[in-house]
Amino acid sequence: MRKLENKVVLYKNEQYKVIKEFSDGFYMIQNVQHAIYIELVLYKDIASCTIVPEDFAE
């Protein structure tokens, strides 16, 4: 399992920062462009997402 906390991932064609990893397999992610959009997703939903390199994250 990849360590995703504090990483920026491409999810639904948008950049999301993984802000919290819960022990039960849920992740809290926040939209980088629109900080008001926060979602709770399962690991399987973001496991295959592309991790955006830090120098390209907005």
C-alpha positions as CSV (number, residue, x, y, z in Angstrom):
1,M,0.0,0.0,0.0
2,R,1.4,3.4,-1.0
3,K,1.9,6.1,1.6
4,L,-0.4,8.9,0.3
5,E,-0.7,11.3,3.2
6,N,0.4,14.9,2.2
7,K,0.7,13.9,-1.5
8,V,-1.1,15.5,-4.3
9,V,-3.0,13.1,-6.5
10,L,-4.9,13.5,-9.8
11,Y,-8.5,12.4,-8.9
12,K,-11.5,13.1,-11.2
13,N,-9.2,15.2,-13.5
14,E,-8.5,17.6,-10.6
15,Q,-5.6,17.9,-8.2
16,Y,-6.4,16.8,-4.6
17,K,-4.1,16.8,-1.6
18,V,-4.4,13.9,0.7
19,I,-4.8,15.6,4.1
20,K,-5.6,12.7,6.4
21,E,-5.2,9.0,6.3
22,F,-7.5,7.0,8.6
23,S,-6.6,3.5,9.9
24,D,-9.8,2.0,8.4
25,G,-8.8,2.7,4.8
26,F,-10.4,6.0,4.3
27,Y,-8.6,9.1,3.1
28,M,-9.7,12.7,3.4
29,I,-8.7,14.7,0.3
30,Q,-9.0,18.4,-0.4
31,N,-9.2,20.0,-3.9
32,V,-6.1,22.1,-4.5
33,Q,-7.8,24.7,-6.6
34,H,-11.0,24.9,-4.5
35,A,-10.1,24.3,-0.9
36,I,-13.8,24.2,0.1
37,Y,-14.1,20.8,-1.7
38,I,-13.2,18.1,0.7
39,E,-14.1,14.4,0.1
40,L,-13.8,11.2,2.0
41,V,-12.7,8.4,-0.3
42,L,-11.6,4.8,0.1
43,Y,-8.0,3.7,-0.6
44,K,-9.1,1.7,-3.6
45,D,-10.6,4.9,-5.2
46,I,-7.2,6.8,-5.2
47,A,-4.7,3.9,-5.1
48,S,-4.3,4.0,-8.9
49,C,-4.4,7.7,-9.2
50,T,-1.3,9.6,-10.5
51,I,0.8,11.3,-7.8
52,V,1.6,14.8,-8.9
53,P,5.3,15.6,-8.4
54,E,5.7,18.4,-5.8
55,D,7.2,20.8,-8.4
56,F,4.1,20.5,-10.6
57,A,1.5,20.7,-7.9
58,E,-0.3,24.1,-7.9
